[in-house]
């Protein structure tokens, strides 16, 4: 057994253990709001299979994710905990895919660290796993990461038939990711950055990227013809201008997950609640500081850092297309960007560790432990919060109505 195989096995085992440690408390959570929308559509699909091609969540077409949720519904019925367990299993798969993708550009140690941080919920804090309705985010992330891996294999293959086969496979994976969720469209940036360091020539990169671009163009054409997704905002310049601003806001929330109007603030002490309110008020200034730091790191960093920063910002941009109340941000949409966020954190920590002395390394270790403890604490608080939502009268009433509908059908 090679060192690389042993490292991959150790990282996979660590990801399973960390995911169970972080999210196992949510396995008995109930359904909540968006979950019932998908459950009702899944129940309707049992009688009318073409329902899979309708828009379950306006205004987006996500046929592959909807088919996957329908399969879940046929397997688990109204057992809510099984859906969270499935989400957690998919999350572990994504952690392993992230390690596989990053070990080339970042090295095995940084890639392993990124996978473990991602397994613990760093950057998205578990919210994407705690709703059954977030299956599209998990599946889209799986296919985006797999697209990057296949594209890299296409660039490294020696024979032309092998390169063509791997790139065709990458195009298929990319198409499946888009059929799960529209945010996967920004994988173009990630794939381009992966191909460039291993280029044989500029034309070789262009030919491979053309496959991804062709799939993307077909997807956009489909959206425009169906009057869904991007077609709803294509003629609204204010939406496009707001994209980078909302992306930066989401980045600050991923780095400092504090919102003054969050229900979790009420469970904190008065001093902690004041601190959260202060951080939330300073968020625009924090965003500018983060942007300046990212620009400096992009300018002075290595190619791997530039690729991660570009991919991170690209994955954040589609968040601005999601309709949310004015000024509101939702960390559950940070699942795909969190892959790059964890990569940046792990790579930065490894660089600091290699340059630091003994005392600084000790302090760095303490900071990492405190950050992980805060991350897991927030994950567990969110699990308790959504467990309460699932047991609320609103959810129980919707569940009873759906149970009556299912029993009447049987």
Secondary structure, 3 states (H helix, E strand, C coil): CCHHHHHHHHHHHHHHHHHHHHHHHHHHCCCCCHHHHHHHHHHHHHHCHHHHHCCCECCECCHHHHHHHHHHHHHHCCCHHHHHHHHHHHHHHHHHHHHHHHHHHHCHHHHHHHHHHHHCCCCCCCHHHCCHHHHHHHHHHHHHHHHHHHHHHHHHCCCHHHHHHHHHHHHHHHHHHHHHCHHHHHHHHHHHHHHHCCCCCHHHHHHHHHHHHHHHHHHHHHHHHHCCHHHHCCCCHHHHHHHHHHHHHHHHHHHCCCCCCCHHHHHCCHHHHHHHHHHHHCHHHHHHHHHHHHHHHHHHCCHHHHHHHHHHHHHHHHHHHCCCCCCCCCHHHHHHHHHHHHHHHHHHHHHHHHHCCHHHHHHHHHHHHHHHHHHHHHHHHHHHHHHHHHCCHHHHHHHHHHHHHHHHHC
